[in-house]
Amino acid sequence: MRAESPDLRALIRDLRKSSDRKIGVKAFRKRMRQPLPELRRGVRASAVSTLPRTGGLGAWMARARLGATIRVKMTTVFMQVTAGRNSGSGKRTQTKMVDRGRVRAPTWGHPVWHTQRVTPEFFSRPVSGYDWLAVAEQAADDVAEVILYGGQES
């Protein structure tokens, strides 16, 4: 979300001047992380319903960990939702590749690997379908409260 509106620019300017800016940024991050439990349930349901049941791929990807990276700068906010899981051999499962519709697996009984096509966007559909703008606006309201009424560590 870029700071294009005059109200948001004023909020950012006031946050720079505020002595409670760390508390404001903390409140912003906390609010942006609030939808993650609901989003986890949506991604898990999507994995089970979209990915193949044969071989357990849907159940396997449903147990992937979901996390978020949030970077708050003075004029921009960057949020990235990621999913990942370690495979049986200790290496990371290629979640992005599965989301694009391709799974790479060993052929049963042979040392040869093959690529299989699956239904794409088991992960990106629930994540992109969420109303992140409304969450960001609520987070901005939290920051405004910190600026106007002072922050308290919680």
Steps between C-alpha positions, in 0.01 A plus 500: 500500500664822389442833671306679228214666687558827691353346817747213495789737427397709801480185712852399394631852569341496847639152568852625421460775760335276760704374791282187496592396145638160605177427681305615194694273266454213745124562504499509119682167471277340761186602311643379166568156654148460639350332189772230488310231702195538276724500194675183619164322517415619149832385353471161671146450372612605151794256505282207604226578247724603206809276511491125427399269783684209344843488656393747770621821331197702613539391862877554480470859376217571744750453784736765358583787733362838404678819600520866413782746450403860565737789431383848590688793352398862520329507162424135423387180663616164366319184601579154370309189602703180459445130551760229536564152624804280539492178301590162643861544389532827692487725193236769442193407298463720193171665596518756218539225243197312639300825498589545132361154428808276486617235745835327475517156662696176471349225289396216728763226504742688272767763567354719223304816582200619301290817484125475543242769420251590775233766538682833545446777757411294807689762705481826307122492445405520873781748575424739214125470559531646849410867551847623598413865432236497775752348742758765406244775557420359846872485573537864392216588739692326780808707419290818498371412847856457625595839357191681631459339841850375575624145495509240769710185488278194495 
